[in-house]
Amino acid sequence: MPPQDLSPGLHHRLLSESDHQDLVGQPKGLHAIQPLDPAEAPQRLARYMRQLSETALAALPEAQRQQQQLALVNQIVALLHQQAPAAISAGDQLHPSARLLQKLRAAPLLPGQDLITRPLIPLADASLLINAPSEPSVGLALQAECPSADRPSSTKTATALCLHQVERAAATAAGVGAAPQRRPAPADAHHRLHGRH
């Protein structure tokens, strides 16, 4: 990974070998180090591995890069399976076809039934919509989310919840404040529209 900034100031990151070497020659009073909290270790270590993984995968030779990326990821998955077989299985390895599963239906479409429209924001992404000129409209984004909602207890509940949120978003964007309460939110409005992982 490219060298990270070790300039004076507050830091909160895992200590790498290069960091340790840079700090060895400094007086102890100039830096503070604390043990890694075991409760935070999985998330922090995984975040560090993600940074290294992204850098390594992007740096692989251009020739047959995707195949090499898949092979490297599967090597890591195999190592994880070896170290934690109860948590990681051999089936967690990526298929060599390098494809994305886009949709799975419980039953064939009925006559006249419309296809589900995919949201404007990819399901794997988490985005903060601020109604900026160069960003997707909050109202349009919420309307696009409604057809693919899978958590509310019924389609009617999902539609009512989405319409309620669209009204609130439109009112907020217009600087009006809270939307007129013409259509109250459903009783189970606390349910999230999507279970995204």
Phi and psi restraints in degrees (value plus and minus 20) as a CYANA .aco file:
   2 PRO   PHI     -76.8   -36.8
   2 PRO   PSI     127.5   167.5
   3 PRO   PHI     -75.7   -35.7
   3 PRO   PSI     116.6   156.6
   4 GLN   PHI    -116.8   -76.8
   4 GLN   PSI     137.9   177.9
   5 ASP   PHI     -87.6   -47.6
   5 ASP   PSI     105.9   145.9
   6 LEU   PHI    -134.5   -94.5
   6 LEU   PSI      16.5    56.5
   7 SER   PHI     -92.8   -52.8
   7 SER   PSI     136.6   176.6
   8 PRO   PHI     -76.9   -36.9
   8 PRO   PSI     122.1   162.1
   9 GLY   PHI     125.3   165.3
   9 GLY   PSI    -191.7  -151.7
  10 LEU   PHI    -104.7   -64.7
  10 LEU   PSI     115.8   155.8
  11 HIS   PHI    -152.2  -112.2
  11 HIS   PSI     136.6   176.6
  12 HIS   PHI    -173.0  -133.0
  12 HIS   PSI      52.8    92.8
  13 ARG   PHI    -164.0  -124.0
  13 ARG   PSI     141.8   181.8
  14 LEU   PHI     -85.8   -45.8
  14 LEU   PSI     121.9   161.9
  15 LEU   PHI    -103.2   -63.2
  15 LEU   PSI      94.7   134.7
  16 SER   PHI    -107.5   -67.5
  16 SER   PSI     151.2   191.2
  17 GLU   PHI     -82.0   -42.0
  17 GLU   PSI     -60.1   -20.1
  18 SER   PHI     -87.0   -47.0
  18 SER   PSI     -58.0   -18.0
  19 ASP   PHI     -80.6   -40.6
  19 ASP   PSI     -65.6   -25.6
  20 HIS   PHI     -79.3   -39.3
  20 HIS   PSI     -63.6   -23.6
  21 GLN   PHI     -84.2   -44.2
  21 GLN   PSI     -57.5   -17.5
  22 ASP   PHI     -87.6   -47.6
  22 ASP   PSI     -49.0    -9.0
  23 LEU   PHI    -111.1   -71.1
  23 LEU   PSI     -35.3     4.7
  24 VAL   PHI     -77.1   -37.1
  24 VAL   PSI     -61.8   -21.8
  25 GLY   PHI    -103.4   -63.4
  25 GLY   PSI     -22.5    17.5
  26 GLN   PHI    -110.3   -70.3
  26 GLN   PSI     128.6   168.6
  27 PRO   PHI     -79.1   -39.1
  27 PRO   PSI     122.9   162.9
  28 LYS   PHI     -81.0   -41.0
  28 LYS   PSI     -49.4    -9.4
  29 GLY   PHI     -91.4   -51.4
  29 GLY   PSI     -28.3    11.7
  30 LEU   PHI    -111.1   -71.1
  30 LEU   PSI     -27.6    12.4
  31 HIS   PHI    -165.3  -125.3
  31 HIS   PSI     134.5   174.5
  32 ALA   PHI    -145.0  -105.0
  32 ALA   PSI     111.9   151.9
  33 ILE   PHI    -148.8  -108.8
  33 ILE   PSI     120.0   160.0
  34 GLN   PHI    -152.1  -112.1
  34 GLN   PSI     136.6   176.6
  35 PRO   PHI     -85.6   -45.6
  35 PRO   PSI     132.7   172.7
  36 LEU   PHI     -92.7   -52.7
  36 LEU   PSI     108.4   148.4
  37 ASP   PHI     -87.5   -47.5
  37 ASP   PSI     101.6   141.6
  38 PRO   PHI     -75.9   -35.9
  38 PRO   PSI     -52.4   -12.4
  39 ALA   PHI     -88.9   -48.9
  39 ALA   PSI     -48.7    -8.7
  40 GLU   PHI    -114.1   -74.1
  40 GLU   PSI     -30.9     9.1
  41 ALA   PHI     -75.3   -35.3
  41 ALA   PSI     -68.7   -28.7
  42 PRO   PHI     -77.8   -37.8
  42 PRO   PSI     -65.2   -25.2
  43 GLN   PHI     -87.9   -47.9
  43 GLN   PSI     -64.0   -24.0
  44 ARG   PHI     -88.3   -48.3
  44 ARG   PSI     -62.4   -22.4
  45 LEU   PHI     -86.4   -46.4
  45 LEU   PSI     -59.1   -19.1
  46 ALA   PHI     -85.8   -45.8
  46 ALA   PSI     -57.9   -17.9
  47 ARG   PHI     -85.0   -45.0
  47 ARG   PSI     -59.2   -19.2
  48 TYR   PHI     -84.9   -44.9
  48 TYR   PSI     -62.8   -22.8
  49 MET   PHI     -83.8   -43.8
  49 MET   PSI     -55.1   -15.1
  50 ARG   PHI     -84.4   -44.4
  50 ARG   PSI     -63.5   -23.5
  51 GLN   PHI     -79.9   -39.9
  51 GLN   PSI     -67.1   -27.1
  52 LEU   PHI     -85.0   -45.0
  52 LEU   PSI     -60.4   -20.4
  53 SER   PHI     -84.3   -44.3
  53 SER   PSI     -65.1   -25.1
  54 GLU   PHI     -81.6   -41.6
  54 GLU   PSI     -61.4   -21.4
  55 THR   PHI     -84.3   -44.3
  55 THR   PSI     -64.9   -24.9
  56 ALA   PHI     -87.6   -47.6
  56 ALA   PSI     -63.3   -23.3
  57 LEU   PHI     -85.1   -45.1
  57 LEU   PSI     -56.7   -16.7
  58 ALA   PHI     -94.0   -54.0
  58 ALA   PSI     -41.7    -1.7
  59 ALA   PHI    -112.5   -72.5
  59 ALA   PSI     -22.2    17.8
  60 LEU   PHI     -85.3   -45.3
  60 LEU   PSI     131.8   171.8
  61 PRO   PHI     -74.2   -34.2
  61 PRO   PSI     123.9   163.9
  62 GLU   PHI     -83.4   -43.4
  62 GLU   PSI     -54.6   -14.6
  63 ALA   PHI     -85.3   -45.3
  63 ALA   PSI     101.8   141.8
  64 GLN   PHI      33.9    73.9
  64 GLN   PSI      19.8    59.8
  65 ARG   PHI     -81.6   -41.6
  65 ARG   PSI     -65.0   -25.0
  66 GLN   PHI     -83.1   -43.1
  66 GLN   PSI     -60.0   -20.0
  67 GLN   PHI     -84.1   -44.1
  67 GLN   PSI     -59.5   -19.5
  68 GLN   PHI     -87.7   -47.7
  68 GLN   PSI     -56.9   -16.9
  69 GLN   PHI     -83.1   -43.1
  69 GLN   PSI     -66.0   -26.0
  70 LEU   PHI     -81.6   -41.6
  70 LEU   PSI     -62.3   -22.3
  71 ALA   PHI     -83.0   -43.0
  71 ALA   PSI     -61.9   -21.9
  72 LEU   PHI     -86.1   -46.1
  72 LEU   PSI     -63.9   -23.9
  73 VAL   PHI     -80.8   -40.8
  73 VAL   PSI     -62.6   -22.6
  74 ASN   PHI     -88.2   -48.2
  74 ASN   PSI     -49.5    -9.5
  75 GLN   PHI     -84.8   -44.8
  75 GLN   PSI     -61.2   -21.2
  76 ILE   PHI     -86.3   -46.3
  76 ILE   PSI     -62.4   -22.4
  77 VAL   PHI     -82.8   -42.8
  77 VAL   PSI     -60.2   -20.2
  78 ALA   PHI     -82.7   -42.7
  78 ALA   PSI     -59.3   -19.3
  79 LEU   PHI     -86.0   -46.0
  79 LEU   PSI     -61.4   -21.4
  80 LEU   PHI     -83.3   -43.3
  80 LEU   PSI     -59.8   -19.8
  81 HIS   PHI     -83.8   -43.8
  81 HIS   PSI     -58.2   -18.2
  82 GLN   PHI     -85.9   -45.9
  82 GLN   PSI     -59.0   -19.0
  83 GLN   PHI    -103.1   -63.1
  83 GLN   PSI     -51.6   -11.6
  84 ALA   PHI    -156.8  -116.8
  84 ALA   PSI      47.9    87.9
  85 PRO   PHI     -83.1   -43.1
  85 PRO   PSI     -43.6    -3.6
  86 ALA   PHI     -95.8   -55.8
  86 ALA   PSI     -41.2    -1.2
  87 ALA   PHI    -124.5   -84.5
  87 ALA   PSI     -53.4   -13.4
  88 ILE   PHI    -139.2   -99.2
  88 ILE   PSI     109.6   149.6
  89 SER   PHI    -128.6   -88.6
  89 SER   PSI     145.0   185.0
  90 ALA   PHI     -82.8   -42.8
  90 ALA   PSI     -46.2    -6.2
  91 GLY   PHI     -90.2   -50.2
  91 GLY   PSI     -29.4    10.6
  92 ASP   PHI     -97.8   -57.8
  92 ASP   PSI     -28.8    11.2
  93 GLN   PHI     -87.0   -47.0
  93 GLN   PSI     127.4   167.4
  94 LEU   PHI     -95.2   -55.2
  94 LEU   PSI     124.4   164.4
  95 HIS   PHI     -91.1   -51.1
  95 HIS   PSI     119.8   159.8
  96 PRO   PHI     -85.2   -45.2
  96 PRO   PSI     -30.2     9.8
  97 SER   PHI     -93.3   -53.3
  97 SER   PSI     -34.5     5.5
  98 ALA   PHI      35.0    75.0
  98 ALA   PSI      37.1    77.1
  99 ARG   PHI    -141.1  -101.1
  99 ARG   PSI     140.0   180.0
 100 LEU   PHI    -130.7   -90.7
 100 LEU   PSI     111.3   151.3
 101 LEU   PHI     -94.3   -54.3
 101 LEU   PSI     100.9   140.9
 102 GLN   PHI    -118.8   -78.8
 102 GLN   PSI     -51.9   -11.9
 103 LYS   PHI    -181.3  -141.3
 103 LYS   PSI     130.0   170.0
 104 LEU   PHI    -163.0  -123.0
 104 LEU   PSI     103.2   143.2
 105 ARG   PHI    -123.5   -83.5
 105 ARG   PSI     128.1   168.1
 106 ALA   PHI     -99.1   -59.1
 106 ALA   PSI     -44.6    -4.6
 107 ALA   PHI    -175.6  -135.6
 107 ALA   PSI     140.4   180.4
 108 PRO   PHI     -82.0   -42.0
 108 PRO   PSI     136.4   176.4
 109 LEU   PHI     -83.3   -43.3
 109 LEU   PSI     119.5   159.5
 110 LEU   PHI    -102.7   -62.7
 110 LEU   PSI     136.1   176.1
 111 PRO   PHI     -74.7   -34.7
 111 PRO   PSI     108.8   148.8
 112 GLY   PHI      63.2   103.2
 112 GLY   PSI     -26.3    13.7
 113 GLN   PHI     -98.0   -58.0
 113 GLN   PSI     112.8   152.8
 114 ASP   PHI    -101.3   -61.3
 114 ASP   PSI     131.4   171.4
 115 LEU   PHI     -88.7   -48.7
 115 LEU   PSI     129.1   169.1
 116 ILE   PHI     -93.7   -53.7
 116 ILE   PSI     108.4   148.4
 117 THR   PHI     -99.3   -59.3
 117 THR   PSI     111.9   151.9
 118 ARG   PHI     -95.0   -55.0
 118 ARG   PSI     123.0   163.0
 119 PRO   PHI     -81.8   -41.8
 119 PRO   PSI     138.1   178.1
 120 LEU   PHI     -85.2   -45.2
 120 LEU   PSI     -53.8   -13.8
 121 ILE   PHI    -117.3   -77.3
 121 ILE   PSI     107.2   147.2
 122 PRO   PHI     -73.0   -33.0
 122 PRO   PSI     126.2   166.2
 123 LEU   PHI     -81.5   -41.5
 123 LEU   PSI     -48.8    -8.8
 124 ALA   PHI    -102.6   -62.6
 124 ALA   PSI     -25.7    14.3
 125 ASP   PHI    -120.5   -80.5
 125 ASP   PSI     131.5   171.5
 126 ALA   PHI    -140.6  -100.6
 126 ALA   PSI      92.8   132.8
 127 SER   PHI    -142.8  -102.8
 127 SER   PSI     126.4   166.4
 128 LEU   PHI    -122.4   -82.4
 128 LEU   PSI      93.4   133.4
 129 LEU   PHI    -109.1   -69.1
 129 LEU   PSI     106.2   146.2
 130 ILE   PHI    -140.7  -100.7
 130 ILE   PSI      -9.9    30.1
 131 ASN   PHI      41.0    81.0
 131 ASN   PSI       8.8    48.8
 132 ALA   PHI     -91.3   -51.3
 132 ALA   PSI     134.9   174.9
 133 PRO   PHI     -75.8   -35.8
 133 PRO   PSI     -54.5   -14.5
 134 SER   PHI    -111.7   -71.7
 134 SER   PSI     -18.4    21.6
 135 GLU   PHI    -126.7   -86.7
 135 GLU   PSI     139.7   179.7
 136 PRO   PHI     -81.7   -41.7
 136 PRO   PSI     125.5   165.5
 137 SER   PHI     -84.2   -44.2
 137 SER   PSI     117.3   157.3
 138 VAL   PHI     -80.0   -40.0
 138 VAL   PSI     -65.4   -25.4
 139 GLY   PHI     -82.6   -42.6
 139 GLY   PSI     -65.6   -25.6
 140 LEU   PHI     -85.2   -45.2
 140 LEU   PSI     -57.7   -17.7
 141 ALA   PHI     -84.9   -44.9
 141 ALA   PSI     -61.8   -21.8
 142 LEU   PHI     -87.6   -47.6
 142 LEU   PSI     -59.1   -19.1
 143 GLN   PHI     -82.6   -42.6
 143 GLN   PSI     -56.4   -16.4
 144 ALA   PHI     -92.5   -52.5
 144 ALA   PSI     -44.6    -4.6
 145 GLU   PHI     -94.4   -54.4
 145 GLU   PSI     -51.4   -11.4
 146 CYS   PHI     -76.2   -36.2
 146 CYS   PSI     -70.2   -30.2
 147 PRO   PHI     -82.4   -42.4
 147 PRO   PSI     -45.6    -5.6
 148 SER   PHI    -119.0   -79.0
 148 SER   PSI     -13.1    26.9
 149 ALA   PHI     -83.3   -43.3
 149 ALA   PSI     115.2   155.2
 150 ASP   PHI    -148.4  -108.4
 150 ASP   PSI     -18.1    21.9
 151 ARG   PHI    -119.2   -79.2
 151 ARG   PSI     -54.0   -14.0
 152 PRO   PHI     -81.1   -41.1
 152 PRO   PSI     141.4   181.4
 153 SER   PHI     -92.3   -52.3
 153 SER   PSI     -39.1     0.9
 154 SER   PHI    -176.1  -136.1
 154 SER   PSI     141.8   181.8
 155 THR   PHI     -82.5   -42.5
 155 THR   PSI     -58.1   -18.1
 156 LYS   PHI     -81.6   -41.6
 156 LYS   PSI     -62.3   -22.3
 157 THR   PHI     -84.0   -44.0
 157 THR   PSI     -62.8   -22.8
 158 ALA   PHI     -81.4   -41.4
 158 ALA   PSI     -64.1   -24.1
 159 THR   PHI     -85.2   -45.2
 159 THR   PSI     -64.2   -24.2
 160 ALA   PHI     -82.8   -42.8
 160 ALA   PSI     -62.2   -22.2
 161 LEU   PHI     -83.6   -43.6
 161 LEU   PSI     -64.2   -24.2
 162 CYS   PHI     -84.9   -44.9
 162 CYS   PSI     -63.3   -23.3
 163 LEU   PHI     -81.8   -41.8
 163 LEU   PSI     -59.9   -19.9
 164 HIS   PHI     -81.4   -41.4
 164 HIS   PSI     -64.5   -24.5
 165 GLN   PHI     -89.9   -49.9
 165 GLN   PSI     -55.7   -15.7
 166 VAL   PHI     -84.0   -44.0
 166 VAL   PSI     -62.2   -22.2
 167 GLU   PHI     -80.3   -40.3
 167 GLU   PSI     -64.6   -24.6
 168 ARG   PHI     -84.6   -44.6
 168 ARG   PSI     -61.6   -21.6
 169 ALA   PHI     -85.2   -45.2
 169 ALA   PSI     -62.6   -22.6
 170 ALA   PHI     -84.3   -44.3
 170 ALA   PSI     -60.7   -20.7
 171 ALA   PHI     -86.5   -46.5
 171 ALA   PSI     -61.4   -21.4
 172 THR   PHI     -83.8   -43.8
 172 THR   PSI     -62.9   -22.9
 173 ALA   PHI     -83.2   -43.2
 173 ALA   PSI     -52.4   -12.4
 174 ALA   PHI    -103.7   -63.7
 174 ALA   PSI     -24.4    15.6
 175 GLY   PHI      58.6    98.6
 175 GLY   PSI       1.4    41.4
 176 VAL   PHI    -107.5   -67.5
 176 VAL   PSI     -45.1    -5.1
 177 GLY   PHI      81.5   121.5
 177 GLY   PSI    -162.6  -122.6
 178 ALA   PHI     -86.8   -46.8
 178 ALA   PSI     123.2   163.2
 179 ALA   PHI     -90.3   -50.3
 179 ALA   PSI     131.3   171.3
 180 PRO   PHI     -77.7   -37.7
 180 PRO   PSI     118.5   158.5
 181 GLN   PHI    -104.0   -64.0
 181 GLN   PSI      35.4    75.4
 182 ARG   PHI     -99.8   -59.8
 182 ARG   PSI     -45.5    -5.5
 183 ARG   PHI    -154.7  -114.7
 183 ARG   PSI      75.6   115.6
 184 PRO   PHI     -82.0   -42.0
 184 PRO   PSI     130.9   170.9
 185 ALA   PHI     -87.9   -47.9
 185 ALA   PSI     127.7   167.7
 186 PRO   PHI     -80.9   -40.9
 186 PRO   PSI     140.5   180.5
 187 ALA   PHI     -82.8   -42.8
 187 ALA   PSI     -50.6   -10.6
 188 ASP   PHI    -120.9   -80.9
 188 ASP   PSI      17.5    57.5
 189 ALA   PHI     -86.9   -46.9
 189 ALA   PSI     -32.2     7.8
 190 HIS   PHI     -95.9   -55.9
 190 HIS   PSI     -32.2     7.8
 191 HIS   PHI     -89.2   -49.2
 191 HIS   PSI     121.5   161.5
 192 ARG   PHI     -96.4   -56.4
 192 ARG   PSI     128.4   168.4
 193 LEU   PHI     -91.5   -51.5
 193 LEU   PSI     -56.2   -16.2
 194 HIS   PHI    -146.9  -106.9
 194 HIS   PSI     124.0   164.0
 195 GLY   PHI    -122.6   -82.6
 195 GLY   PSI      68.9   108.9
 196 ARG   PHI    -120.1   -80.1
 196 ARG   PSI     113.7   153.7
